[in-house]
Structures are given as structure tokens and as C-alpha cells.
Amino acid sequence: MEKGAMVFPFPIAVSCLFIIFHFANSVSGSLVFNFYAASCPTAEFIVRNTVSSSSSSDSSIPGKLLRLVFHDCFVEGCDASLMLLGNNTEKSDPANRSVGGFSVIESAKRVLEFLCPGTVSCADIIALAARDAVEIVGGPMIQIPTGRRDGMVSVASNVRPNILDTSFTMDEMINRFSDKELSLFDLVILSGAHTIGTAHCSSFRDRFQEDSKGKLTLIDKTLDSTYADKLMQECPLSASPSVQVNNDPETSMVFDNQYYRNLLTNKGLFQSDSALLRDNRTRKFVEDLANDQEFFFESWGQSFLKLTSIGVKTGDEGEIRRSCASTNA
Ligand code: HEM
């Protein structure tokens, strides 16, 4: 034994180790991998199963779940505040009108409440479900830490100051991301979520205008004209407000790097997508991602981890809701 080394009696050493371990896992305020390993070992399996079965009966589910986590995490952090019902909650804000996937989260929650009551948060279910949704449509498999707790605050007026709009300039987008400690690169990577899912005609109407004959014409010349014609056909002025088009006109059902290839050929659906190619700060990223799907997948894993860690509540903060639509009180 080295000179000066201190020897602790075995029980004291074990207690110290326990305290260090316990501190690291639950009091540090951070998320941990396999948080439910002891308390609800089937939690991740149940979420995956629910996402998988609902996606096979409704192909719009993966896109909905992926957008849901974004809109949840950017407002009040990843705490399921978006799921709370009531007057003037986040969900009631028009910016969240077309967000979906809530029933999938509720159905996983119902099973989990039956198996492990009061244990698995809605916030974790949302993050896990989005992770699984990406994998189900061909994206990378990612391990994400858990231990998020559910928030008690959900106010509609918090939505607009936090969520992004398609009319935003690059600087506005960069600022909103940096408010969440997300980088310029994270912005380019997470926008790659638009490789799946759909959009209502109103989301990109700003790229067109009505001419004197009452017909749509393209005003945003950064959009490919053939693609623009196709969009005008799918979304005429007479279209019902419920009409939707694919975000990715080429491989809408697959999570791949086609989104970036679309940007290179001027087929970014939203003004905010096209902006990523136009801006000198992001163009090179777009080109690299369009050329290398592996690079996109690896980067997606890292940016998704950051997205799903925004403002998380852990330890004694928040609560574990019994139902995702309302607080326990
Ligand atoms: C960077 C700024 C962003 C803007 C301005 C934006 C805007 C939009 C808009 C307007 C729609 C169409 C909504 C509709 O008409 O129903 C949409 C769809 C979607 N967004 Fe984004 N988004 C952004 C970033 C993100 C991020 C970071 C994610 C996730 C990581 C994401 C995931 C999605 C998905 C998956 C859909 C399709 C939803 C569905 O199929 O129901 N978006 N986005």
C-alpha cells in the first residue's frame, strides 16, 4: 500500500460510493441513460411499441411526433407543457394549431400508468416517441437519456416569443436557437426534420401572390419554377384549409438527407428552409450534408440530444403527471 493512502472500513467505503452514485444519478439535476431501468424497465419498449403500431396504421404519425418534441422543448423546456389542456395553454396558440401526435403520447402513457403508476413522465414519452419515430422511418437509432419531469406551467403567450416562423430571417432563426443554447449547425441539422412530414398550404403561401386575374403567381424567385408550379397545383387559392403537401417532395416517407439535396435544387418548401442555402454561414453545411448521409445521421444524433435536453426539469422539479393533458393538482 502506498505511503499516506487512507483506508476506509468497508461499510463506510460502500456508503460513500452509494452517496456519490445516488448524487450523480438523481440530485445532479441532469438526465441519465436508462433512468427507468429499475422503476419501469419496459418504459422505452412500451413507447417504441406504441409509436410503431400507431405509425403502421397512420403514416402521418412520425412527422407529427417529431414536430411535437420541437414545439414542446422550445417553450418552457422539454416538459410536456404543450400537452396541457385549458384556457390559454400553449396548445391553444395558433402556432400550435397543426401540431399533432398527442393521442399517441396519451396512449403510451395509459399503458405506462397501468404498469408503473406515477413513474414515467409525459416529457420523457414525448422525447422517446420522437426518437423512435425517426428510427421507424429509416433514421438513425439514438440512445437518449431520460428523467425529465413534467412542467406545471403552460401559457399561450409564451409560444410566439420562443417558436420560429417561416418568415424569419437567418439572424432571427440563429438568435432563437442560440436562446436555447443551440448553434448555427444545430439549426441546419434540426431543420433536416423537414425530410419527413407535411405542411398546410398556408405555411408557404407567402412565396406566392394572387395576380389581377385571381391566380397564384410565384414571387419568391429562389424557388425552383417546376416545383413552384407543382405546389400551385396542389394548393390552388380554392384549396380547402386542410390540404397538405409533403415537406420533402422526393422521399417524404423516409428520414434521409434528401432535404439538403432538395435545398441545393431550390426545392426547400418554406422560406426558412431556402434561407439555409442562401446564407453564406450555412451554405457549406447544406452542401456537406447533401453529400453525406452518414454525416447527417451522426450530427442528427448530437443535435437531437441537445434539443431534447433544453430546459429539462429533473429531481424535485415539476411532477410526474397521471394524465398528460392535466397537472395532478
Ligand atoms: C427552423 C425553423 C422551423 C420552422 C420555421 C418550421 C416551420 C414548420 C412549419 C410551418 C411546418 C408545417 C406546419 C403545417 O402547416 O402543418 C412544419 C412542419 C414540420 N416541422 Fe418544422 N419548422 C422549423 C424547425 C423544425 C424543427 C427543429 C423540427 C424538429 C426537430 C421540425 C419538425 C417538423 C416536422 C416533422 C414537420 C411535419 C409535421 C407533420 O407532418 O405533421 N421543424 N415546420
Boltz pocket constraint, residues with backbone or C-beta under 6 A from the ligand:
constraints:
  - pocket:
      binder: B
      contacts: [[A, 60], [A, 62], [A, 63], [A, 64], [A, 66], [A, 67], [A, 70], [A, 98], [A, 100], [A, 164], [A, 165], [A, 166], [A, 167], [A, 173], [A, 187], [A, 190], [A, 191], [A, 193], [A, 194], [A, 196], [A, 197], [A, 198], [A, 199], [A, 200], [A, 201], [A, 203], [A, 247], [A, 270], [A, 272]]
      max_distance: 6.0
